């Protein structure tokens, strides 16, 4: 009977019924309605949007079986919100279901970033490991930058354990560019001379006084001299002041000449 009625319904009405049926937890009826939607080849934006909202609702309720029915019909770009909810609810089963969906597109998703930040702050290692497997490096890096910017050092270190050395170097450069002193200090000991020199020059050019100051004890005289030249050229006076005290007369002279 329900199947006969569904065939007679408009697509918009089926969408409304599908939403209410999913909320009620009626798995069999949801299957039937999804089949009808598929038979109609529904690709309208309202359909994908409504499915995405339903996945969020079932994630909030922890209904994994209903989520299994819906998630394959959901646009992958809409899964991030539901994944964040699963992390907040500490639902590993839901997270195992949703996380693979986020790997089909390369995009820094703010909801996945927020999920990683939340899990790391709560020291939920399992809840960190699952989404990290399917997240692109830009997403993980943004989560680390947010955590370190807010002074969440323990959580920052937890996420850093998931990064390889190449990613760590890239993150170090980003931290210097954004003047995230806490992260620079954490990563500094892992960096080689050339990486530190490049980062110091970048920070000096951008006037990142705090970052420059935090790096000086690991910098050789050549690196400091190069950074001073750039700071003089860019007229970053605060940076010039802190670098000048670490330079010899030759480096100071070269910096003045380069600015003329």
C-alpha positions in Angstrom: 0.0 0.0 0.0 2.8 2.4 1.0 4.6 1.7 -2.2 1.5 2.4 -4.3 1.0 5.7 -2.5 4.6 6.7 -2.9 4.4 6.2 -6.7 1.5 8.7 -6.7 3.3 11.3 -4.6 5.3 14.3 -6.0 9.0 14.2 -5.5 8.9 17.1 -3.1 6.3 15.3 -1.0 8.4 12.1 -0.9 11.3 14.2 0.3 9.2 15.5 3.2 7.9 12.0 4.1 11.4 10.6 3.9 12.6 13.2 6.4 9.9 12.4 8.9 10.2 8.6 8.4 14.0 8.7 9.0 13.4 10.8 12.2 10.9 8.2 13.4 13.5 5.4 12.9 11.4 3.4 10.4 14.2 1.6 8.5 12.0 -0.4 6.1 10.0 2.5 5.0 13.1 4.6 4.5 14.5 1.9 2.2 11.3 1.9 0.2 11.2 5.7 -0.2 14.9 5.8 -1.1 14.3 3.2 -3.8 11.5 5.4 -5.2 13.8 8.4 -5.2 16.4 6.4 -7.0 13.8 5.1 -9.6 13.0 8.8 -10.4 16.7 9.6 -10.8 16.4 12.5 -8.4 19.5 14.7 -8.6 17.9 17.9 -7.5 19.8 20.0 -5.0 16.9 19.8 -2.5 17.2 16.1 -2.5 20.9 16.0 -1.6 20.4 18.8 0.9 17.6 17.0 2.6 19.5 13.7 2.7 22.5 15.6 4.2 20.3 17.1 6.9 18.8 13.7 7.7 22.3 12.2 8.1 23.0 15.0 10.6 19.8 14.1 12.5 20.6 10.4 12.7 24.2 11.1 13.7 22.8 13.2 16.6 20.6 10.3 17.7 23.3 7.7 17.2 21.2 5.6 14.8 24.0 3.9 12.9 21.7 1.5 10.9 19.7 4.4 9.6 22.8 6.3 8.8 24.0 3.3 6.7 20.9 3.6 4.6 21.3 7.4 4.0 25.0 8.1 3.8 25.5 6.5 0.4 22.8 8.9 -1.0 24.4 11.9 0.7 26.7 14.4 -1.1 30.2 13.7 0.3 30.7 17.5 0.8 27.8 17.4 3.3 29.3 14.7 5.5 31.6 16.9 7.5 28.8 18.3 9.7 27.6 14.8 10.6 31.2 13.7 11.3 31.7 16.6 13.7 28.5 15.5 15.5 29.7 11.9 15.8 33.0 13.1 17.4 31.1 15.3 19.8 28.9 12.3 20.8 32.0 10.1 21.1 30.4 7.6 18.6 33.2 5.5 17.1 30.7 3.3 15.1 29.2 6.4 13.5 32.6 7.8 12.8 33.8 4.6 11.1 30.8 4.9 8.8 31.1 8.6 8.0 34.9 9.1 7.8 35.5 7.2 4.5 33.0 9.4 2.8 35.2 12.5 3.4 38.1 10.9 1.4 36.4 11.2 -1.9 37.0 14.9 -2.3 40.0 17.0 -1.6 38.9 20.0 0.4 39.8 21.6 3.7 36.5 21.1 5.5 35.9 23.4 8.5 33.6 20.8 10.1 36.3 18.1 9.9 38.8 20.6 11.2 36.5 21.3 14.1 36.0 17.6 14.7 39.8 17.0 14.9 40.2 20.0 17.3 37.4 18.7 19.6 38.8 15.2 19.7 42.4 16.3 20.3 41.3 18.6 23.1 39.5 15.8 24.8 42.5 13.5 24.3 40.3 11.1 22.5 43.0 9.2 20.5 40.7 6.8 18.8 38.4 9.7 17.7 41.4 11.5 16.3 42.8 8.4 14.5 39.7 7.6 12.5 39.1 11.0 10.7 42.9 11.6 10.2 43.1 8.4 8.1 40.7 10.0 5.5 41.7 13.7 5.9 43.9 15.6 3.5 47.0 17.2 5.0 45.6 20.8 4.7 42.8 19.8 7.0 45.1 18.3 9.6 47.4 21.3 9.4 44.6 23.7 10.0 43.5 21.8 13.0 47.0 21.9 14.4 47.3 25.7 13.7 44.0 26.4 15.5 45.0 24.3 18.5 48.5 25.8 18.9 47.2 29.4 18.3 44.8 28.8 21.3 47.6 27.4 23.5 46.3 23.8 23.5 49.8 22.4 23.6 49.0 18.8 24.6 46.3 18.6 21.9 48.7 20.1 19.4 51.3 17.4 20.1 48.7 14.7 19.8 47.9 15.7 16.3 51.5 16.3 15.3 52.1 12.6 16.0 50.0 11.9 12.9 52.2 14.0 10.6 55.3 12.7 8.6 58.5 14.8 8.5 57.6 16.4 5.1 54.3 17.6 6.5 56.0 18.8 9.7 58.4 21.0 7.7 55.5 22.5 5.7 53.6 23.1 8.9 56.7 24.8 10.4 56.9 27.2 7.5 53.1 28.0 7.8 53.5 28.5 11.5 56.2 31.1 11.0 54.2 32.9 8.3 51.1 33.1 10.6 53.3 34.0 13.7 52.1 31.0 15.7 54.9 31.2 18.2 53.8 28.2 20.3 53.9 25.8 17.3 57.2 27.2 16.0 58.7 26.5 19.4 57.4 22.9 19.4 58.7 22.1 15.9 62.0 24.1 16.0 64.1 21.2 17.4 63.1 19.0 14.5 64.1 21.4 11.8 67.5 21.5 9.9 69.5 24.6 9.3 68.2 25.3 5.9 64.6 25.0 6.9 65.2 27.3 10.0 67.0 29.9 7.8 64.1 30.0 5.3 61.6 30.3 8.1 63.5 33.1 9.8 63.7 35.0 6.6 60.0 34.6 6.0 59.1 35.7 9.5 61.4 38.7 9.3 59.9 39.8 6.0 56.4 39.6 7.5 57.3 41.4 10.7 56.5 38.4 12.9 58.5 39.7 15.9 57.5 36.9 18.3 58.4 34.1 15.9 61.7 35.7 15.0 62.7 36.1 18.7 61.7 32.5 19.5 63.9 31.1 16.7 67.2 33.0 17.3 68.8 30.5 19.7 68.8 27.9 16.9 70.0 30.2 14.1 73.5 30.6 12.8 75.1 33.9 12.0 74.6 33.6 8.3 70.8 33.0 8.8 70.5 36.0 11.1 72.5 38.2 8.6 70.2 37.2 5.7 67.1 37.9 7.9 68.4 41.3 8.9 68.8 42.3 5.3 65.2 41.4 4.5 63.9 43.1 7.6 65.7 46.3 6.7 64.4 46.2 3.1 60.8 45.6 4.4 61.3 48.3 7.1 60.2 46.0 9.9 61.8 48.0 12.6 60.9 45.8 15.6 62.5 42.8 13.8 65.5 44.9 12.9 66.1 45.8 16.5 66.1 42.2 17.8 68.2 40.9 14.9 70.8 43.7 15.0 71.9 42.8 18.5 72.8 39.3 17.2 74.8 40.5 14.1 78.4 41.5 13.6 79.4 44.8 12.0 79.8 43.2 8.6 76.3 41.9 8.5 74.9 45.2 9.7 76.9 47.0 6.9 75.6 44.6 4.3 72.0 45.1 5.4 72.4 48.9 5.1 73.9 48.6 1.7 71.1 46.2 0.5 68.5 48.8 1.5 70.1 51.7 -0.3 
